[in-house]
Amino acid sequence: MARIFAYIVHKAGVADDSAAELIAAARKIDPAASPTAIVTGWGADLDAVCSNLRTSYSEIWKIAHEALAYPNAELIRKALVKLLPPGSVLLVSHEHFGIDLAPGLSIKTNSAFVSDVLAIEGLEGSFLKVVRQEFGGQVSAHVRCDISSGAVITVRPGSFKPLDSAPVNGAVVDKSTDVGVLSAGRRYLETVVAEAGDVDITKHSVLVSIGRGIQEKDNVALAQDLADALGAAVSCSRPVVDAKWLEKSRQVGTSGKTVKPKVYLACGISGAFQHLAGIKGNPFIVAINKNPKAPIFQVADIGIVDDLLEFLPEFTNKVREMRSVAAK
Amino acid sequence: VEILVCARRVPDTSENEIELNSAGNDIERDELVYSINEWDNYAVEEALQIVARVGGTVTVVTVGGEDDEEILRREMAMGATHGVLISDEAFSGSDGRGIATILKAFVQKGHYDLILTGVQAEDGGAQVGGMLAAMLDYPFASLVNSIEVLDGKLKVSREIAGGNKEISEIDLPCVLSIQTGINEPRYVGMRGIRQVASVPIPTPSASDLGVDPGAVGLAAAKVKRVDYFVPALGKGAEMLQGTREENIDKLVELVAAKGGLK
């Protein structure tokens, strides 16, 4: 069996949640696997991450390099190409860093590449069978991947439940000098933090959240009317921001805000995982969508198949009616 | 700048409910509405806007068959200078690496300063751009949501977690994968498409590009889709099946009970 590595994403001295999930994923490939963690960075933050991983990983390869103080995928790819033994399987979380690193790494290591893997069904000979989603999660696909010359696999965050294993006393192995000089055609300059926006959707306990199903900008008012009647705020999924119908600060999801409401009304939202990943705290989710196959119905508590543009005004009227009765 | 945009024709998820076919091994493809992959359309618009600012040309390329020509015409109607349909039986069933291998051969026949792809395709894996860059030894940035042209390089922004932006400079030539929302793609009417209907579209083959047929296509693919399926639902939502009025009454009650009516 090929040796399995897990590239650990970290920030401010703390390993990402995926560090534990990648061990679980590695065990699905090989139940006996003891994956080696690879951590790149610089200074005290790097040491802290390596030290913390010693309870979960039996071996941690530390790559300390001043040029890696910020994770530049091109530099890290060059380092990994030098370090990874031929035929290795490398796992990395499918988020903005993994997306940047993984495809090119698979070319430079001449290994297979599978992205955004949700489940691993196991290995038959040199063929690994995995599950991916396509078409925004409307269907899943089994994918067969020949890992005889190694593989680079990006793993969907949250898809593999961390194992309940006894702590190990892992060893940190310093591989920094094996990496040599690193230079890249892309150089990090700065991070621009998202603007706050007029409404802080993270502070609201009720959200009327709209997706592509709202169809056009003028219809956003239908959601705002309902939100006003409920005492809620309007949030949205990515297509609404892409179309410039609402500000980025209203977007729920991995590239937007993480919210923890009590009630979440998903209106015309299909339920792509990037969106669902931004909904925390197990709220009561109501999904209204004209497509009965929309993935949102798998995670919602209550589902209604209806035309949003007709449903919303009637719902708003009913809420207003209730309010006026209550006020009397 | 000479810009190449790699695009694909895919089933349009905003126009279709994607379902399994009766055999359960593929999606039902009859009567599907196809369109240009949404991310790729943003990439073409971005290329057009860059060329409008600093000059140059925009070539849109796809790997496929004659059905795929329609997206090239559509993007030419938007303003792309050239469309190219790379087409050969040998390419059928290529995985991401196979497609990148074909595109690499095409890139090396021309002179492009900047190569754009979409971040991902509806049925793809966010892979071809990064693979192509590695094959060409060009720098690469994924998830790009703004581009500023400087002298011999670009200043680009990548979309990272929480709506934050990672700003970098990147040397030309390079490959960027473009995120939706980077711009507002222009509308294309039927009239615009008719105007480019007779513009010739070259269709280079494997031998024209010098691609080894053994290195691409189904036989060379390390990664193959076995089948499609719809996973067994978890608990799933309780579906309200009444009339709209009944559903609304029930919903108001439920939402109030959960503290949604403050």
Interface residues (C-beta under 8 A of the other chain):
Chain A: N72 A73 E74 R77 E95 H96 I99 D100 L101 A102 P103 G104 L105 S106 I107 K108 A112 F113 V114 S115 D116 K129 V131 R132 E134 F135 G136 Q138 V139 S140 A141 H142 V143 R144 C145 D146 S149 A184 G185 R186 R187 Y188 L189 E190 T191 V192 V193 A194 S205 V206 R212 L230 G231 A232 R238 P239 V241 D242 A243 K244 K248 S249 Q251 T254 S255 G256 K257 T258 K262 V263 L265 S270 F284 I285 V286 A287 N291 K293 F297 Q298 V299 A300 D301 I302 G303 I304 V305 D306 E310 F311 E314 F315 K318 V319 M322 R323
Chain B: P11 T13 S14 E17 I18 E19 L20 I27 G96 R97 A100 V119 E122 D123 G125 A126 Q127 V128 G129 G130 M131 A133 A134 M135 Y138 P139 F140 A141 S142 L143 K155 S157 R158 E159 I160 A161 G162 G163 N164 K165 E166 I167 S168 E169 I170 D171 C174 T180 G181 E184 K222 V223 K224 R225 V226 D227 Y228 F229 V230 P231 L233 G234 G236 A237 E238 M239 L240 R244 E245 N247 I248 D249 L251 V252 L254 V255 A256 K258 G259 G260 L261 K262
